[in-house]
């Protein structure tokens, strides 16, 4: 029998089962939890805007932002490489949450400020 020799197509893993570039996931609860809360509030406020007759179109960006935040919340729970890939999205969504005060969404603005204050969790 021939011995198996790893090639470039098989990933080399570091001791402990983690890929060298990945590593164990970080605890990003200071970013993830406010992102989930902001996503839920964005969806709720969007539904309230949809109930108006003339200003229903103001709810569309909030609904889209809320859905994207909930999706990014789940992705930030993955590996370190996936967390690094979504770092820019998390910061962008935090800034958009702060801007949502223009559509009378105060809880989302507060969550956006908390997310920006906890961005240093990505550096650990």
C-alpha positions in Angstrom: 0.0 0.0 0.0 1.1 3.5 -0.8 1.4 6.1 1.9 -0.9 9.1 1.7 1.0 12.3 1.1 -0.9 15.6 1.5 -1.0 17.7 -1.6 -2.0 21.2 -2.2 -5.7 20.2 -2.6 -5.8 18.8 1.0 -5.8 21.5 3.7 -3.1 21.3 6.4 -4.5 21.6 9.9 -2.7 22.9 12.9 -2.7 20.9 16.1 -6.1 21.1 17.8 -8.1 20.8 14.6 -8.1 24.4 13.6 -6.9 25.7 10.3 -3.8 28.0 10.6 -5.6 31.0 9.1 -8.9 30.3 10.9 -8.3 29.6 14.5 -11.0 29.3 17.2 -13.9 31.7 16.8 -13.9 34.9 18.9 -16.6 35.9 21.4 -18.3 38.7 19.6 -21.3 39.0 21.8 -20.8 42.7 22.1 -21.4 43.1 18.4 -23.7 40.1 17.7 -26.4 40.7 20.3 -27.0 44.4 19.5 -27.0 43.5 15.8 -29.8 40.9 16.4 -31.8 43.4 18.5 -31.3 46.1 15.9 -32.4 43.7 13.1 -35.6 42.8 15.0 -36.4 46.5 15.7 -35.7 47.4 12.1 -38.2 44.8 10.9 -40.8 45.9 13.5 -40.4 49.6 12.6 -40.6 48.7 8.9 -43.9 46.9 9.5 -45.2 50.0 11.2 -44.2 52.2 8.2 -45.9 49.7 5.9 -49.2 50.3 7.8 -49.2 53.9 6.7 -50.9 54.8 3.4 -48.5 57.4 2.0 -45.2 56.7 3.6 -45.0 52.9 3.3 -41.9 53.1 1.1 -39.9 54.3 4.1 -40.1 50.8 5.6 -38.4 49.1 2.6 -34.8 50.1 3.5 -35.4 49.2 7.2 -36.8 45.8 6.3 -33.9 45.1 4.0 -31.4 46.2 6.7 -33.1 44.2 9.4 -33.0 41.0 7.2 -29.3 41.5 6.4 -28.5 42.1 10.0 -30.1 38.9 11.1 -28.2 37.0 8.4 -24.9 38.6 9.4 -25.7 37.8 13.1 -25.7 34.1 12.2 -22.5 34.4 10.1 -20.6 36.1 12.9 -21.1 33.0 15.0 -18.9 30.9 12.6 -15.2 30.5 12.3 -12.6 33.2 12.8 -12.1 33.5 9.0 -15.8 34.0 8.5 -15.9 36.5 11.3 -13.0 38.4 9.6 -14.8 38.3 6.3 -17.9 39.9 7.8 -16.1 42.6 9.9 -16.7 45.3 7.3 -20.4 44.4 7.0 -20.8 44.6 10.8 -19.3 48.1 10.8 -21.5 49.2 7.9 -24.6 47.9 9.5 -23.8 49.7 12.7 -23.4 53.0 10.9 -26.7 52.4 9.1 -28.4 51.6 12.4 -27.3 55.0 13.7 -28.7 56.6 10.6 -32.0 54.9 11.2 -32.9 57.6 13.7 -34.0 59.5 10.6 -36.9 57.1 10.4 -37.7 57.3 14.1 -36.0 54.1 15.1 -34.3 55.0 18.4 -33.6 51.4 19.7 -31.7 50.6 16.5 -29.6 53.7 16.8 -28.6 52.8 20.4 -27.7 49.3 19.2 -25.6 50.8 16.4 -23.7 52.9 18.9 -23.0 49.8 21.0 -21.9 47.8 18.0 -19.4 50.5 17.0 -18.1 50.8 20.6 -17.5 47.0 20.6 -15.7 46.7 17.2 -12.4 46.1 19.1 -13.6 42.6 19.8 -12.6 41.7 16.2 -9.0 42.5 17.1 -8.7 39.8 19.8 
